[in-house]
Amino acid sequence: MSFSATNLAQPLQLNTATPRSNDKPSLLLPKTSSFLGSTRNLRPTSLSANHSQSNAHRRSAVVAVSEAVKEKKLHASTNLLITKEEGLELYEDMVLGRSFEDMCAQMYYRGKMFGFVHLYNGQEAVSTGFIKLTKKEDSVVSTYRDHVHSLSKGVPAREVMSELFGKATGCCRGQGGSMHMFSKEYNVLGGFAFIGEGIPVATGAAFSSRYRREVLKQADCDHVTLAFFGDGTANNGQFFECLNMAALWKLPIVFVVENNLWAIGMSHLRATSDPEIWKKGPAFGMPGVHVDGMDVLKVREVAKEAIGRARRGEGPTLVECETYRFRGHSLADPDELRDPAEKAHYAARDPITALKKYILENNLATEQELKAIHKKIDELVEDAVEFADESPLPPRSQLLENVFADPKGFGIGPDGSYRCEDPKFTQGTAHV
């Protein structure tokens, strides 16, 4: 059964009689614990009674990602959701994301990176679960937390690390930095520092795909766009405007909400009138799905259906992935606002640890094979750091490139020379 705006207008209930992976759902949330409800103590008292039933309903929906998944399990010849090759690919991508971000923290505190740096630790199941199902021609639009999305899409670790170092060998030649990753080759259409501004770009990319196929008659253009954004963005106007346009034009796009429960220091439960973001999909006539974003296998199953719908021309899908970041909002955030018990609760649900457990319990790989992946990734990340550190800085003449269509009168003098090359240009200002 595929997604539809009708059959997903209500939270999906888990059919507990359905066997999942030898009746041992290694990545499922225990029935006794709460997911989004772990921060419900932050909800104003006056709202508690009104939402208690809704919260209970939501928690029961966390473990049931879609009717499509349940139907697949009923008819599958095996209880396994992935092959060995798929499992190792997912595991390697998630380990790469985690190791890369850990190294970024080290380099940031050593003064190798500047500005704000937002890490993705804890949310790897979302990036891997979606992006590893895309083709190179498909587009990804990210946020300021964009390093791992770029890596999952195939941008080399060397290029991403060099960009973070502000070096000429970076994917944006050192001009983008942490929050503005871009790669024409791999169709990463940018990280965006302002929340919500990437969603219209993604919607435009999806419109372009449909236009090329239907107007320009490029029959092989079945490209899909993934738009990633957070729970805080789901209260912004661009989000609603683009949901409307995408549904109206049946655009090949998947809106992926990475609901990590906190918009910087604001709890999601205190910032929105209805915390169930997935419900906003059916309101615009598109499927809305809620999935456990700490479980790469469940994310992947939902992503398969949502990307497949888009590629078949059946229109957009809104997917809310409930996840959690293991570090502060950025490396400048001391992370003192979140309850230590809440952080410990989600740390115990580490998506990489859970996938490793699933792989080993189902004999998809050995401990030695997984250790080999860690060794490979450690060497890859070390190489990326060495490459970035040894790479040259961008020339000052690059300063105004890709800024103004015609920079004359701004940074280029009448004689065609860059004003920044004039020793007096930066006189009285801090050295850059």
For each residue, the residues with C-beta under 8 A, 3 or more apart:
1: 7 67 68 71
2: 68 305 308 309 314
3: 7 8 66 68 287 289 305 306 309 317
4: 7 8 287
5: 8 9 281 282 285 286 287 288
6: 9 282
7: 1 3 4 67
8: 3 4 5 12 66 278 281 282 287 288 289
9: 5 6 282 288
10:
11: 57 58 60 61 64 276 290
12: 8 61 64 65 66 67 290
13: 60 61 64
14: 18 60 61 63 64
15: 18 64 70
16:
17:
18: 14 15 70 73 74
19: 22 23 73 79
20: 23 25 28 73 79
21: 24 25 26 79 80 81 358 362
22: 19 79 362
23: 19 20
24: 21 361
25: 20 21 28 63
26: 21 354 357 358 361
27: 292 294 295 296 297 298 351 354 355 358
28: 20 25 63 292 295
29: 33 35 62 63 292 349
30: 33
31:
32:
33: 29 30 38 345
34: 37 38 40 55 59
35: 29 38 58 59 62 292 322
36: 39 40 55 58 59 62 259 261 268 269 275 322
37: 34 40 55 58 59
38: 33 34 35 342 345 346
39: 36 42 261 267 268 269 339 342
40: 34 36 37 43 48 55 269
41:
42: 39 267 269 270
43: 40 47 48 51 269 270
44: 47 48 270
45: 48
46:
47: 43 44 50 51
48: 40 43 44 45 51 52
49: 52
50: 47 54
51: 43 47 48 54 55
52: 48 49 55 56
53: 56 57
54: 50 51 57 58 276
55: 34 36 37 40 51 52 58 59
56: 52 53 59 60
57: 11 53 54 60 61
58: 11 35 36 37 54 55 61 62 275 276 290
59: 34 35 36 37 55 56 62
60: 11 13 14 56 57 63 64
61: 11 12 13 14 57 58 64 290
62: 29 35 36 58 59 290 291 292 322
63: 14 25 28 29 60 292
64: 11 12 13 14 15 60 61 69 70
65: 12 69 289 290 291 292 298 299 301 302
66: 3 8 12 69 70 289 291 301 302 305
67: 1 7 12 70 71
68: 1 2 3 71 72 301 305
69: 64 65 66 72 73 298 301 302
70: 15 18 64 66 67 73 74
71: 1 67 68 74 75
72: 68 69 75 76 301
73: 18 19 20 69 70 76 79
74: 18 70 71
75: 71 72
76: 72 73 79
77:
78:
79: 19 20 21 22 73 76
80: 21 83 362 364
81: 21 297 300 301
82: 86 87 90 297 300 364
83: 80 86 87 364
84: 87 88 364 365
85: 88 89
86: 82 83 89 90
87: 82 83 84 90 91 355 358 359 364 365
88: 84 85 91 92 359 364 365 369 373
89: 85 86 92 93 132
90: 82 86 87 93 94 128 129 132 296 300 355
91: 87 88 94 95 352 355 356 359 365 370 373
92: 88 89 95 96 373 376 377
93: 89 90 96 97 124 127 128 132 151 152
94: 90 91 97 98 124 125 128 296 351 352 355
95: 91 92 98 99 352 373 374 377
96: 92 93 99 100 151 157 377 380 381
97: 93 94 100 101 120 124 127 128 147 148 151 152
98: 94 95 101 102 121 124 352
99: 95 96 102 103 374 377 378 381
100: 96 97 103 104 147 148 151 157 160 161 381 384
101: 97 98 104 105 119 120 121 147 148
102: 98 99 105 106 121
103: 99 100 106 107 161 381 384 385
104: 100 101 107 108 113 117 119 147 161 164 331
105: 101 102 108 109 117 119 327 331
106: 102 103 109 110
107: 103 104 110 112 113 161 164 165 385
108: 104 105 111 112 113 117 331
109: 105 106 331
110: 106 107
111: 108
112: 107 108 164 165 388 389
113: 104 107 108 117 164 165 166 178
114: 166 177
115: 177 178 179
116: 144 178 179 330 331 332
117: 104 105 108 113 164 178 330 331
118: 144 145 178 179 329 330 331
119: 101 104 105 145 147 325 327 330 331
120: 97 101 123 124 127 145 147 148 149 325
121: 98 101 102 124 325 326 327
122: 260 294 323 324 325 326 327 346 347 350 351
123: 120 126 127 145 148 258 260 293 323 324 325
124: 93 94 97 98 120 121 127 128 148 296 351 352
125: 94 128 129 293 294 295 296 299 321 323 351 355
126: 123 129 130 228 256 258 293 299 321 323
127: 93 97 120 123 124 130 131 148 149 152 228
128: 90 93 94 97 124 125 131 132 152 296 299 300
129: 90 125 126 132 133 296 297 298 299 300 302 303 321
130: 126 127 133 134 226 254 256 299 300 303 307
131: 127 128 134 140 149 152 153 226
132: 89 90 93 128 129 152 300
133: 129 130 300 303 304 307
134: 130 131 138 140 153 224 226 307
135: 138 223 224
136: 154 186 187
137: 187 223
138: 134 135 187 223 224 225 226
139: 187 188 189 202 205 206 209 223 224 225 226
140: 131 134 149 150 153 187 188 189 225 226 228
141: 189 190 192 198 199 201 202 205 225 226 227 228
142: 145 146 149 150 181 188 190 191 192 198 228
143: 146 191 192 195 198 228 229 230 233
144: 116 118 178 179 191 192 193
145: 118 119 120 123 142 148 149 191 230 258
146: 142 143 149 150 178 179 180 181 188 190 191
147: 97 100 101 104 119 120 150 151 160 164 178 181
148: 97 100 101 120 123 124 127 145 151 152
149: 120 127 131 140 142 145 146 152 153 181 188 191 228
150: 140 142 146 147 153 155 160 171 181 183 186 188 191
151: 93 96 97 100 147 148 154 155 157 160
152: 93 97 127 128 131 132 148 149
153: 131 134 140 149 150 183 186 187 188
154: 136 151 186
155: 150 151 159 160 171 181 183 185 186 188
156: 159 160 384
157: 96 100 151 160 161 380 381 383 384
158: 161 162 169 383 384 387 388
159: 155 156 162 163 169 170 171 183
160: 100 147 150 151 155 156 157 163 164 170 171 181 384
161: 100 103 104 107 157 158 164 165 170 381 384 385 387 388
162: 158 159 165 167 168 169 170 171 174 384 387 388 391
163: 159 160 166 167 170 171 172 174 176 177 178 181
164: 104 107 112 113 117 147 160 161 170 177 178 388
165: 107 112 113 161 162 170 174 388 389 391
166: 113 114 163 170 174 177 393 394
167: 162 163 170 174 388 391 392 393 394
168: 162 173 174 391 392 393 394 395 398
169: 158 159 162 173 174 387 388 391 392
170: 159 160 161 162 163 164 165 166 167 173 174 176 388 391
171: 150 155 159 160 162 163 176 181 182 183 188
172: 163 175 176 177 180 181 182
173: 168 169 170 394 398
174: 162 163 165 166 167 168 169 170 177 393 394 398
175: 172 180 394 398 401 402
176: 163 170 171 172 179 180 181 182 191
177: 114 115 163 164 166 172 174 180
178: 113 115 116 117 118 144 146 147 163 164 181 191
179: 115 116 118 144 146 176 191 192 193
180: 146 172 175 176 177 190 191 192 193
181: 142 146 147 149 150 155 160 163 171 172 176 178 188 190 191
182: 171 172 176 188 189 190 191
183: 150 153 155 159 171 186 187 188
184: 187
185: 155
186: 136 150 153 154 155 183
187: 136 137 138 139 140 153 183 184
188: 139 140 142 146 149 150 153 155 171 181 182 183
189: 139 140 141 182 198 201 202 205
190: 141 142 146 180 181 182 198 201
191: 142 143 144 145 146 149 150 176 178 179 180 181 182 198
192: 141 142 143 144 179 180 195 197 198 201
193: 144 179 180 197
194: 197
195: 143 192 229 230 232 233 236
196: 199 229 233 236 237 238 239
197: 192 193 194 200 201 238
198: 141 142 143 189 190 191 192 201 202 227 228 229
199: 141 196 202 203 227 229 233 238 239 242 255
200: 197 203 204 238 241 242
201: 141 189 190 192 197 198 204 205
202: 139 141 189 198 199 205 206 225 226 227 242 253
203: 199 200 206 207 225 227 242 245 246 251 253
204: 200 201 207 208
205: 139 141 189 201 202 208 209 225 253
206: 139 202 203 209 210 224 225 246 251 252 253 310 316
207: 203 204 210 211 245 249 251
208: 204 205 211 212
209: 139 205 206 212 213 221 222 223 224 225 251 252
210: 206 207 213 214 249 250 251 252 313
211: 207 208 214 215 216
212: 208 209 215 216 218 221
213: 209 210 216 217 218 219 221 222
214: 210 211 217
215: 211 212
216: 211 212 213 221
217: 213 214
218: 212 213 221
219: 213
220:
221: 209 212 213 216 218
222: 209 213 252 311
223: 135 137 138 139 209 252
224: 134 135 138 139 206 209 252 253 254 307 310 311
225: 138 139 140 141 202 203 205 206 209 251 252 253 254 310
226: 130 131 134 138 139 140 141 202 253 254 256 307
227: 141 198 199 202 203 242 253 254 255 256
228: 126 127 140 141 142 143 149 198 256 258
229: 143 195 196 198 199 233 234 239 255 256 257 258
230: 143 145 195 233 234 257 258 259 260 263
231: 234 257 258 259 260 261 262 263 268 271 272 277
232: 195 235 236 263 264 266 268 271
233: 143 195 196 199 229 230 236 238 239 257
234: 229 230 231 239 257 259 272 277 280
235: 232 239 271 272
236: 195 196 232 233 239 240
237: 196 240 241
238: 196 197 199 200 233 241 242
239: 196 199 229 233 234 235 236 242 243 255 280
240: 236 237 243 244 280 284
241: 200 237 238 244 245
242: 199 200 202 203 227 238 239 245 246 255
243: 239 240 246 247 255 280 281 284 286 316 318
244: 240 241 247 248 284
245: 203 207 241 242 248 249 251
246: 203 206 242 243 249 250 251 253 255 284 286 315 316
247: 243 244 250 284 285 286 315 316
248: 244 245
249: 207 210 245 246
250: 210 246 247 313 314 315 316
251: 203 206 207 209 210 225 245 246 310 315 316
252: 206 209 210 222 223 224 225 310 311 313 315 316
253: 202 203 205 206 224 225 226 227 246 310 316
254: 130 224 225 226 227 303 306 307 310 316 317 319
255: 199 227 229 239 242 243 246 281 316 317 318 319
256: 126 130 226 227 228 229 319 321
257: 229 230 231 233 234 277 278 318 319 320 321
258: 123 126 145 228 229 230 231 293 321 323
259: 36 230 231 234 268 277 293 320 321 322 323
260: 122 123 230 231 323 324 325
261: 36 39 231 267 268 269 322 324
262: 231 265 266 267 268 325 329 337 338
263: 230 231 232 266 268 271
264: 232 329 333
265: 262 329 333 337
266: 232 262 263 270 271
267: 39 42 261 262 270 271
268: 36 39 231 232 259 261 262 263 271 272 275
269: 36 39 40 42 43 261 272 275
270: 42 43 44 266 267
271: 231 232 235 263 266 267 268
272: 231 234 235 268 269 275 277
273:
274: 279
275: 36 58 268 269 272
276: 11 54 58 279 290 320
277: 231 234 257 259 272 280 318 320
278: 8 257 281 288 289 290 318 319 320
279: 274 276 282 283 288
280: 234 239 240 243 277 283 284 288 318
281: 5 8 243 255 278 284 286 287 288 289 317 318
282: 5 6 8 9 279 285 286 287 288
283: 279 280
284: 240 243 244 246 247 280 281
285: 5 247 282
286: 5 243 246 247 281 282 315 316 317 318
287: 3 4 5 8 281 282 306 309 317 318
288: 5 8 9 278 279 280 281 282 317 318 319 320
289: 3 8 65 66 278 281 302 306 317 318 319 320
290: 11 12 58 61 62 65 276 278 320 322
291: 62 65 66 295 298 299 302 319 320 321 322
292: 27 28 29 35 62 63 65 295 298 299 321 322
293: 123 125 126 258 259 299 321 322 323
294: 27 122 125 322 323 324 346 349 350 351 354
295: 27 28 125 291 292 298 299 351 354
296: 27 90 94 124 125 128 129 299 300 351 354 355
297: 27 81 82 129 300 301 355 358
298: 27 65 69 129 291 292 295 301 302
299: 65 125 126 128 129 130 291 292 293 295 296 302 303 321
300: 81 82 90 128 129 130 132 133 296 297 303 304
301: 65 66 68 69 72 81 297 298 304 305
302: 65 66 69 129 289 291 298 299 305 306 319
303: 129 130 133 254 299 300 306 307 319
304: 133 300 301 307 308
305: 2 3 66 68 301 302 308 309 317
306: 3 254 287 289 302 303 309 310 317 319
307: 130 133 134 224 226 254 303 304 310 311
308: 2 304 305 311 312
309: 2 3 287 305 306 312 314 315 317
310: 206 224 225 251 252 253 254 306 307 313 314 315 316 317
311: 222 224 252 307 308
312: 308 309
313: 210 250 252 310
314: 2 250 309 310
315: 246 247 250 251 252 286 309 310
316: 206 243 246 247 250 251 252 253 254 255 286 310
317: 3 254 255 281 286 287 288 289 305 306 309 310
318: 243 255 257 277 278 280 281 286 287 288 289
319: 254 255 256 257 278 288 289 291 302 303 306
320: 257 259 276 277 278 288 289 290 291
321: 125 126 129 256 257 258 259 291 292 293 299
322: 35 36 62 259 261 290 291 292 293 294
323: 122 123 125 126 258 259 260 293 294
324: 122 123 260 261 294 346 349
325: 119 120 121 122 123 260 262 328 329
326: 121 122 343 346 347 350
327: 105 119 121 122 331 333 335
328: 325 331 332 333 334 335
329: 118 262 264 265 325 333 335
330: 116 117 118 119 333
331: 104 105 108 109 116 117 118 119 327 328
332: 116 328
333: 264 265 327 328 329 330
334: 328
335: 327 328 329 338
336:
337: 262 265
338: 262 335 342 343
339: 39 342 343
340: 343 344
341: 344 345
342: 38 39 338 339 345 346
343: 326 338 339 340 346 347
344: 340 341 347 348
345: 33 38 341 342 348 349
346: 38 122 294 324 326 342 343 349
347: 122 326 343 344 350
348: 344 345
349: 29 294 324 345 346 354
350: 122 294 326 347 353 354
351: 27 94 122 124 125 294 295 296 354 355
352: 91 94 95 98 124 355 356
353: 350 356 357
354: 26 27 294 295 296 349 350 351 357 358
355: 27 87 90 91 94 125 296 297 351 352 358 359
356: 91 352 353 359 360 370
357: 26 353 354 360 361
358: 21 26 27 87 297 354 355 361 362 364
359: 87 88 91 355 356 362 364 365 370
360: 356 357 363 364 365 366 367 370
361: 24 26 357 358
362: 21 22 80 358 359
363: 360
364: 80 82 83 84 87 88 358 359 360
365: 84 87 88 91 359 360 369 370
366: 360 369 370
367: 360 370 371
368: 371 372
369: 88 365 366 372 373
370: 91 356 359 360 365 366 367 373 374
371: 367 368 374 375
372: 368 369 375 376
373: 88 91 92 95 369 370 376 377
374: 95 99 370 371 377 378
375: 371 372 378 379
376: 92 372 373 379 380
377: 92 95 96 99 373 374 380 381
378: 99 374 375 381 382
379: 375 376 382 383
380: 96 157 376 377 383 384
381: 96 99 100 103 157 161 377 378 384 385
382: 378 379 385 386
383: 157 158 379 380 386 387
384: 100 103 156 157 158 160 161 162 380 381 387 388
385: 103 107 161 381 382 388 389
386: 382 383 389 390
387: 158 161 162 169 383 384 390 391
388: 112 158 161 162 164 165 167 169 170 384 385 391
389: 112 165 385 386
390: 386 387
391: 162 165 167 168 169 170 387 388
392: 167 168 169
393: 166 167 168 174
394: 166 167 168 173 174 175 398 399
395: 168 398
396: 399 418 420 421
397: 401 418 420 421
398: 168 173 174 175 394 395 401
399: 394 396 403 411 418 420
400: 403 404 407 410 411 412 418 420
401: 175 397 398
402: 175
403: 399 400 407 411
404: 400 407 410 411
405:
406: 409
407: 400 403 404 410 411 412
408: 412 414 416
409: 406 412
410: 400 404 407
411: 399 400 403 404 407 418 419 420
412: 400 407 408 409 416 417 418 419
413: 416 417 418 419 422
414: 408
415:
416: 408 412 413
417: 412 413 421 422
418: 396 397 399 400 411 412 413 421
419: 411 412 413 422 425
420: 396 397 399 400 411 425 426
421: 396 397 417 418 425
422: 413 417 419 425
423: 426 427
424: 427
425: 419 420 421 422
426: 420 423 429 431 432
427: 423 424
428:
429: 426 432
430:
431: 426
432: 426 429
